[in-house]
């Protein structure tokens, strides 16, 4: 879990630094590094007004923002999959067998015992 938070922190700080260096003097939300960090963090959790950044430099803004959204989405998707896989592995280890499998085994065991007794009575009945 700590590794994932470290990865998210590194990605957010890296993109905040990139936006600060690219748009710092031109865009209000990026004039200082802390403002850039706050702006990038708000992009993760809120809807954004991207028009001012696009007016400053359209191609660089699209490249940085698009790559940020893709990288952050992939990290979050990977985190989700790891959580699912860990939960599945823990639930598989903790439960020995499924209840249905246990009931089927009991049913076949009863059938086997009945068949063995029926065969035993038949075979030994003829021998006497």
N, C-alpha and C positions, 0 to 999 in steps of 0.2 A: 504494500500500500504506500509506503514511504517513497518507493521508487517512482510510482506514478505521479505523486504530488511533486516530486523533484523534476520529473520530465515536463509536467504542465508548467511549473514555475519557470524552468529554463526557456520553454517555448514562448511564454507570455513576455518574459523579460527581454528575450532576444528580439521579438517583433516590436515591443515598445521602444527599444533602442533604435531599431531600424526606422520606425516611423518618426521618432524624435530627430534622428539625423537627416531624414529625407524632407520632413515637413515642418520642423521646429519653428523657423522664423516666419513661415507663411500661414500656418493654420493655428487657431487659438488653442485647440485641445492638445497640441504637441509642443507648446513653447518651452516647457521644462520636461525633464525626464519623468518626474512624478506625475505630471499631467498626462504625459504620453502613456505611462503605465496605467493610470486610472481610465483613460480612454479605451485602451486595448482591453482591459478587464471588463469595462462596460459593454464592449462589443460582444463579449462572450455571453453575457446574461440578458442583454436588452436589445431592443431594436435601435438602429443607429441612423443618423443623418450623415450620409457619406458624400453629400454634394460638395461641401467645402473642401474636402480632401481631393475630390476629383478635379475641382477647378484649379487646384495648385499644380498638379501634374497627373494627368489622366492615366497614362500608361504605367507609371511607377506605382501609383495608388492602386490600380487594378491588379497589378502583379503582386504587390505586398499583401493587399487585403485578400485576394483570392488564394494565395498560398497559405496565408494564416488560417483562413477558414478550412481549407482542405487538411492541413496538418493537424489542427486542433480537433477536427471531426474524426480523423483517423485515430488519434490518440484516445479520444473518448469511446469510439467504437471498440478499440482494442481493450480498453479497460472493462467495458461491458462484457465482452466475450471472456475475458479472464475471470471475471466474477462468476459468470455462468458456469464455466468449466470447473472452477474450484468448488462451487456449490454442488455441482453434479458429482464430482469425485468424492466429496465428503459424504454426500447422501448415499452413494453407492458403497462406500466403505462401512458406513455406520449400520446400514440395514443388511443383515446377512442374506436373506432371500425375500422374494416377493411372496405375499400371502397366497396368491393364486397358485404359484409353483408349489408351495407347501401342501395346499389342498389337493392338487393333482397327484402329488407323490403319495399322499395318504390313500387316495382313491385307488391308485394302481397297486399299492401294497395290500389293501383289503381284497381286491380282485385276485391278486396272486395267491393270497392265503386261502380264499374260497376255492380257487381252481385246484390248488395243491391238495386240499382236504377232499375235494370231490374225486380227484384221481386216486388218492390213497384209499378212500372207501371203495371205489370201484375195483381197483387192482387187488386189494386184500380181500374183498368180498368174494371174488372168484377163486382165490386160493384156498379158502376154508372149506 
